[in-house]
Amino acid sequence: MYIERAALTGYSPNIAITGAFDAVWSLGVALNITEGMRLGNETTDNCNASELAGELVPLNEFDYTNTLMGCVVRNNLQSLSFSGVTGPVTYGADGTIVYTRIRLSQARYVEGQEGLQRVRFGYLGKDSNFSLRFADGQNEAILYPDGAPPDGTPLVIIHTYHHWLVGLFDLLAFSGVMFAIVCSFFNFAFRNRRVIRLTSPTLNHIIIGGALLMYVSVIIEFIPSTKEAIIKAQCILHIWVYIIGYLLVYGIILAKMWRVYQIFQNPTTKKKNVLTTCNLLWAVGGITGIGVLLITADTIAQLLTSPELVSDAEDPSGTTDSDIRETHMIWRCYKSASPPMFVQLLIYAYLILLQMVGIVLAFQTRKVRINVLNDAKSVAMLIYISSIVLVVIGLVKFFARSYINISAAIFSSGILILATFFLALIFIPKMVNLYQDPTGDKVFSASMTAQSRNSEDQQRHELAAKLPNLTDPEKIEIPNARVQSLEEKMILKNRRIRELESSNS
């Protein structure tokens, strides 16, 4: 009945069982000593028998009116000192227990039991200047998993990137930086060679610089931190470095393709105003400038908002082996449907628009056969790869943000792939061409010979079909006209080549 009534008040008698055991044991020992004194006719000098009523009697005859025997029992109780269930047990002058240890308990969730349970984890010992001593099987990690006393709510643990993932992508990014340095050295050392000069060494340096920024953005992405201020700065800096790097690289590719299109498409005998490197730099500046405006808007939006703390989808919350509830969280740069998210959607829409322009230019210049200038297959491959990667990293960025390691790995892999393919498909063919043709004499000869041969074959077939129906004077006039037309085209092509070389000088 007592237990049932105690339960109604929220009190559990079970927590006092050990103390009650030591108290009953102490009383039993004190009574046993008193009985021994009676049987041995020992004196009761510690009690003033003349002022107290009663005498030492058998326990079954004892009552509370026998104040003498009560005094003897109390004195015997004060003299006790033994190791009880609760620890060392002694009693003071007033007959209450003297605690040489302060026992400590903690409310925890215990498996198989409902609600919070009181679990004893240690004590403060008088013999150790009341320093904390843990009970068997208990330690500080179990008591305070997050390094501080809990406030009654589940412990919040903020996760960041796995250490091995940080090491892997930092290594890949540093390898990419070294590759970019090699390309930069190659571009600078051979900038006066015809193979390199025709593709504008200045623009090539900007491509390398953009790729370096993309590699650095991966390192910034994988800076492990759980501090809100650092996360906010990291989010802003990462998009600046990544987007600017990408716009520099892709903007140069678009500018180069536009110059090839302007020189070699729709040929005419009238001299054209050839786009110089300075003109292309202005174009790249315009492309990048629009991106800078969009990123600035994103930065303002992020400064006016705060990063979002959400549940970690990779490591759901639960209860540890020590029966402690944990909530696993991660930081996200911004909330869903927030101003920063809408601005970044505009940024990716702008990047997709640039991809479409690149596809159109690649299609329009597909018939230009001067591989050193156009590399139609490589350019098409770059556009195809970058389009796919942009779509993938865009989907990951907006729809998989709760998977911190997976999303960062896929996103950074996309950036590494883009930067590496940009450098590899632009500079490795140049290295091969320079090795095979150090002087650059074969840059145009092979392609123009093939074009001339194809043109001559086509004209030969046309003449063979017309000759049976023509008179002798007409048969002589037609070949002369064909030769004159071919000579004019050759003169025009040579002029375009000289214009291109002068524009890159």
C-alpha positions in Angstrom: 0.0 0.0 0.0 2.8 2.4 0.8 4.5 1.8 -2.5 1.2 2.4 -4.3 0.5 5.6 -2.5 4.1 6.8 -3.0 3.8 6.2 -6.7 0.9 8.7 -6.8 3.2 11.4 -5.6 5.9 10.6 -8.2 8.2 9.2 -5.4 9.8 5.8 -5.7 10.7 4.1 -2.4 13.2 2.0 -4.3 15.7 4.8 -4.3 15.9 4.6 -0.4 16.3 0.9 -0.1 20.0 0.9 0.4 19.9 3.7 3.0 17.1 1.9 4.9 19.1 -1.3 4.9 22.1 0.4 6.5 19.8 2.2 9.0 18.1 -1.1 10.1 21.5 -2.9 10.2 22.9 -0.1 12.4 20.0 -0.3 14.8 20.3 -4.0 15.0 24.0 -3.9 15.8 23.5 -1.2 18.5 20.7 -3.3 20.1 22.9 -6.3 20.0 25.7 -4.5 21.8 23.3 -3.2 24.4 22.0 -6.8 25.0 25.6 -7.9 25.4 26.2 -5.2 28.0 23.1 -6.3 30.0 24.3 -9.9 30.0 27.8 -8.9 31.0 26.6 -6.6 33.7 28.6 -3.8 32.2 28.3 -0.3 33.7 26.6 2.5 32.0 29.0 5.3 32.8 28.2 7.3 29.7 24.7 7.7 30.8 23.7 9.3 34.2 21.7 6.5 35.7 20.6 8.6 38.6 18.8 11.0 36.4 17.4 8.5 34.0 14.5 6.1 34.5 14.7 2.4 34.0 17.5 -0.1 33.7 19.0 -2.5 31.2 16.3 -5.1 30.4 15.8 -7.8 27.7 14.8 -6.3 24.4 11.3 -7.8 24.6 10.7 -5.8 27.8 12.1 -2.5 26.4 9.8 0.5 25.9 10.3 4.2 25.4 9.8 5.0 29.0 13.1 3.3 29.8 15.2 6.4 29.1 18.4 4.8 30.5 18.3 2.0 28.1 17.5 4.5 25.3 20.7 6.4 26.2 22.8 3.2 26.1 21.4 2.3 22.7 22.1 5.8 21.3 25.7 5.7 22.7 26.3 2.3 21.1 24.9 3.6 17.8 27.3 6.6 17.8 30.2 4.3 18.3 29.5 2.3 15.2 31.7 2.4 12.2 31.3 -0.1 9.4 31.1 -0.4 5.6 27.5 -0.5 4.6 25.7 -0.9 1.3 25.8 2.9 0.9 29.4 3.2 1.9 31.2 3.9 5.2 28.6 4.3 8.0 29.2 6.4 11.2 26.9 8.4 13.4 27.2 11.8 15.0 26.4 13.0 18.6 22.8 13.6 17.7 22.4 10.0 16.6 22.1 10.8 12.9 24.4 9.2 10.3 27.5 11.0 9.4 28.0 10.9 5.6 31.7 10.5 4.6 30.5 10.2 1.1 27.9 12.2 -0.8 26.3 9.8 -3.2 25.4 11.1 -6.7 22.7 10.0 -9.1 21.5 11.0 -12.5 18.1 10.7 -14.2 18.5 8.6 -17.3 16.5 6.7 -19.8 17.1 3.0 -19.0 16.4 0.3 -21.6 13.3 -1.7 -20.7 11.9 0.9 -18.3 9.5 3.7 -19.0 10.4 7.3 -18.1 13.5 8.6 -16.4 15.2 6.4 -13.9 17.6 7.4 -11.1 21.0 5.9 -11.7 23.8 6.2 -9.2 27.0 7.1 -11.0 29.5 8.0 -8.2 30.1 9.9 -5.0 32.0 12.8 -3.4 34.4 11.3 -0.8 35.5 13.0 2.4 38.6 11.0 2.4 39.5 12.5 -1.0 38.6 16.1 -0.2 35.2 15.5 -1.7 36.5 15.0 -5.2 34.3 13.1 -7.6 34.7 9.3 -7.6 32.9 7.3 -10.3 31.1 4.0 -9.5 32.0 0.9 -11.3 31.2 1.0 -15.0 30.6 4.8 -14.9 32.8 7.6 -16.4 32.7 11.2 -17.4 31.9 10.3 -21.1 28.7 8.5 -19.9 27.8 11.3 -17.5 28.4 14.2 -19.8 28.6 13.1 -23.4 28.9 16.7 -24.7 31.2 17.8 -22.0 28.6 19.6 -19.9 25.7 18.6 -17.5 22.5 17.9 -19.4 19.6 20.3 -18.9 16.9 17.6 -19.2 16.6 17.8 -23.0 18.3 15.4 -25.4 21.9 16.1 -26.2 22.5 18.0 -29.4 25.5 16.8 -31.4 26.5 18.8 -34.5 28.2 16.7 -37.2 30.6 17.9 -39.8 32.5 16.1 -42.6 34.2 12.7 -42.0 37.9 13.1 -41.5 38.8 10.7 -44.2 36.6 12.5 -46.7 38.3 15.8 -45.9 41.7 14.3 -46.4 40.7 12.6 -49.7 39.3 15.8 -51.3 42.0 18.0 -50.0 44.5 15.6 -51.6 42.6 15.7 -54.9 42.3 19.4 -54.9 46.0 19.9 -54.2 46.8 17.5 -57.0 44.6 19.6 -59.3 46.5 22.8 -58.2 49.8 21.1 -59.1 48.4 20.2 -62.5 47.3 23.8 -63.1 50.8 25.0 -62.2 52.3 22.6 -64.8 49.9 24.0 -67.4 50.7 27.5 -66.4 54.5 26.8 -66.7 53.9 25.2 -70.1 51.8 28.1 -71.4 54.3 30.7 -70.2 57.5 28.9 -71.4 56.1 28.3 -74.9 54.0 31.4 -75.3 55.9 32.5 -78.4 55.5 29.2 -80.2 53.0 29.4 -83.1 50.9 26.5 -81.7 50.4 28.4 -78.4 50.4 32.0 -79.8 47.5 31.2 -82.1 45.3 30.3 -79.0 46.3 33.4 -77.1 48.6 32.7 -74.1 46.9 35.5 -72.1 43.5 33.9 -72.3 45.1 30.5 -71.5 46.4 32.1 -68.2 42.9 33.2 -67.3 41.7 29.7 -67.9 44.3 28.3 -65.6 43.5 31.0 -63.0 39.8 30.0 -63.1 40.6 26.3 -62.7 42.8 27.2 -59.7 39.9 29.0 -58.1 37.7 25.9 -58.7 40.2 23.7 -57.0 40.5 26.1 -54.0 36.7 26.1 -53.7 36.9 22.3 -52.9 39.4 23.0 -50.1 37.1 25.7 -48.7 34.1 23.4 -49.0 35.8 20.7 -46.8 36.8 23.0 -43.9 35.3 21.0 -40.9 33.5 23.3 -38.5 30.5 23.3 -36.2 30.5 27.1 -35.4 27.7 29.1 -37.0 29.9 32.1 -37.8 32.5 30.0 -39.6 29.8 28.1 -41.5 28.2 31.4 -42.7 31.6 32.7 -43.9 32.4 29.4 -45.5 29.1 29.3 -47.4 29.6 32.9 -48.8 33.3 32.4 -49.7 32.7 29.0 -51.4 30.2 30.3 -53.9 32.3 33.3 -54.7 35.4 31.3 -55.4 33.6 28.5 -57.3 31.3 30.6 -59.5 34.0 33.2 -60.4 36.5 30.4 -61.3 33.9 28.6 -63.5 32.9 31.9 -65.3 36.5 32.7 -66.0 37.2 29.3 -67.6 33.9 28.9 -69.5 33.9 32.6 -70.5 37.3 32.2 -72.2 36.1 29.2 -74.0 33.0 31.0 -75.3 35.1 34.0 -76.3 37.6 31.9 -78.2 34.8 30.1 -80.0 33.2 33.4 -80.9 36.5 34.6 -82.5 36.8 31.5 -84.5 33.2 31.8 -85.7 33.8 35.5 -86.6 36.9 34.7 -88.6 36.0 31.6 -90.5 32.3 31.7 -91.0 30.5 33.5 -93.9 33.8 34.3 -95.7 33.9 37.4 -97.9 36.6 39.2 -99.8 36.1 42.3 -97.6 38.3 42.7 -94.6 36.6 42.1 -91.3 37.3 43.7 -88.0 39.0 40.8 -86.2 38.3 40.4 -82.5 41.6 41.0 -80.6 42.6 39.5 -77.2 41.6 42.8 -75.6 38.1 42.5 -77.1 37.7 39.0 -75.8 38.9 40.1 -72.3 36.1 42.7 -72.3 33.6 40.0 -73.3 34.9 37.7 -70.5 34.7 40.6 -68.1 31.0 41.2 -69.1 30.2 37.5 -68.6 31.9 37.4 -65.2 30.5 40.8 -64.2 26.9 39.5 -64.5 27.9 36.6 -62.3 29.5 39.0 -59.8 26.2 40.9 -59.5 24.3 37.7 -58.9 26.8 36.5 -56.3 26.7 39.9 -54.6 22.9 39.6 -54.3 23.4 36.1 -52.8 25.9 37.4 -50.3 23.5 40.1 -49.1 20.7 37.6 -48.8 22.9 35.2 -46.7 24.2 38.1 -44.5 20.5 38.9 -43.7 19.7 35.3 -42.8 21.3 32.7 -40.7 22.5 29.1 -41.5 19.9 26.4 -40.7 20.5 23.7 -38.1 18.7 20.5 -39.3 18.7 16.8 -38.6 21.5 14.7 -40.1 19.9 12.4 -42.6 23.1 10.3 -42.7 23.2 9.6 -38.9 19.7 9.7 -37.4 19.2 10.6 -33.8 18.7 7.9 -31.2 19.8 6.5 -27.8 23.4 5.6 -27.1 24.7 2.4 -25.4 24.8 4.5 -22.2 21.1 5.1 -22.5 21.5 8.8 -23.4 19.3 10.3 -26.0 21.2 12.3 -28.7 20.0 14.5 -31.5 22.3 14.6 -34.5 22.3 17.9 -36.4 24.2 19.5 -39.3 24.5 23.1 -40.6 23.0 24.1 -43.9 23.9 27.4 -45.6 20.3 28.6 -45.8 16.7 27.5 -45.2 14.5 26.1 -47.9 12.4 28.6 -49.9 14.6 31.5 -48.5 16.0 34.5 -50.4 19.5 32.9 -50.8 18.0 29.8 -52.4 16.1 31.8 -55.0 19.2 33.9 -55.8 21.3 30.7 -56.3 18.6 29.4 -58.6 19.1 32.5 -60.7 22.8 31.9 -60.7 22.4 28.3 -62.0 19.9 29.5 -64.6 22.6 32.0 -65.8 25.1 29.2 -66.0 22.7 27.0 -68.0 22.1 29.9 -70.4 25.9 30.1 -71.0 25.9 26.4 -71.7 23.3 26.9 -74.4 25.3 29.7 -76.1 28.3 27.4 -76.1 26.4 24.6 -77.7 25.2 27.0 -80.5 28.8 28.2 -81.1 30.2 24.7 -81.2 27.6 23.7 -83.8 28.3 26.8 -85.9 32.1 26.2 -86.0 32.0 22.4 -86.4 33.2 22.6 -90.0 36.4 24.5 -89.2 39.2 22.0 -89.6 42.1 23.9 -88.0 42.3 21.7 -84.9 44.8 23.8 -83.1 42.3 26.7 -83.1 39.0 25.0 -82.6 39.3 21.4 -81.4 35.6 20.9 -82.3 35.4 17.5 -80.7 37.2 18.6 -77.5 35.0 21.7 -77.2 31.8 19.7 -77.8 33.0 17.2 -75.1 33.7 20.1 -72.7 30.2 21.5 -73.2 28.6 18.1 -72.9 30.5 17.2 -69.7 30.0 20.6 -68.1 26.3 20.5 -68.9 25.8 17.1 -67.2 27.9 18.1 -64.2 26.1 21.3 -63.7 22.7 19.5 -63.7 24.0 16.9 -61.2 25.6 19.3 -58.8 22.6 21.6 -59.0 20.2 18.8 -58.1 22.5 17.8 -55.2 22.9 21.3 -54.0 19.1 21.9 -53.8 17.7 18.5 -53.0 20.3 16.5 -51.0 21.5 19.2 -48.5 20.6 17.1 -45.5 23.2 14.5 -46.4 26.3 16.5 -45.5 29.0 14.0 -46.6 27.2 12.6 -49.7 26.2 16.0 -51.0 29.6 17.6 -50.4 31.4 14.6 -52.0 29.2 14.7 -55.2 29.3 18.5 -55.5 33.1 18.7 -55.0 33.6 15.8 -57.4 31.7 17.7 -60.0 33.9 20.8 -59.5 37.1 18.7 -59.7 35.9 17.0 -62.9 35.0 20.3 -64.5 38.3 22.0 -63.6 40.4 18.9 -64.6 38.7 18.4 -67.9 38.9 22.1 -68.8 42.7 22.0 -68.3 43.2 18.5 -69.8 41.2 19.0 -73.0 42.7 22.4 -73.6 46.3 22.0 -72.8 47.2 18.3 -73.3 46.4 18.5 -77.1 48.6 21.6 -77.2 51.4 19.8 -75.6 51.0 17.0 -78.1 50.9 19.4 -81.1 53.9 21.3 -79.8 55.8 18.0 -79.5 54.8 16.9 -83.0 55.2 20.3 -84.6 57.6 22.5 -82.6 57.8 25.3 -85.3 54.1 25.3 -86.1 54.6 25.0 -89.8 52.0 22.2 -90.0 49.3 24.0 -88.2 47.4 25.1 -91.3 49.0 23.1 -94.1 47.5 19.7 -93.4 44.0 21.0 -92.8 44.1 23.4 -95.8 45.5 20.7 -98.0 42.6 18.4 -97.0 40.1 21.2 -97.7 41.7 21.9 -101.1 41.7 18.3 -102.1 38.0 17.9 -101.1 37.2 21.1 -103.1 39.1 19.9 -106.2 37.4 16.4 -106.1 34.0 18.0 -105.9 34.7 20.4 -108.8 36.1 17.5 -110.9 32.9 15.5 -110.5 30.8 18.6 -111.4 32.9 19.2 -114.5 32.7 15.6 -115.6 29.0 15.8 -115.5 28.8 19.0 -117.5 31.6 18.5 -120.2 29.6 16.2 -122.6 27.0 19.0 -123.0 29.4 21.9 -123.5 31.1 23.4 -126.6 34.9 23.6 -126.8 35.2 27.3 -125.7 32.9 26.6 -122.7 35.1 23.6 -121.7 38.1 25.9 -121.6 36.3 28.7 -119.7 34.9 26.6 -116.9 38.2 25.2 -115.5 39.7 28.7 -115.6 36.8 30.0 -113.5 37.1 27.2 -111.0 40.8 27.8 -110.6 40.2 31.6 -110.1 37.5 30.9 -107.4 39.8 28.5 -105.6 42.7 31.0 -105.6 40.4 33.7 -104.2 39.3 31.4 -101.3 42.9 30.5 -100.6 43.9 34.2 -100.4 41.0 34.8 -98.1 41.9 31.9 -95.8 45.5 33.1 -95.6 44.3 36.6 -94.8 42.1 35.2 -91.9 45.1 33.3 -90.6 47.3 36.4 -90.6 44.5 38.3 -88.9 44.2 35.6 -86.2 47.9 35.6 -85.6 48.0 39.4 -85.3 45.0 39.5 -83.0 46.9 37.1 -80.6 50.2 38.9 -80.8 
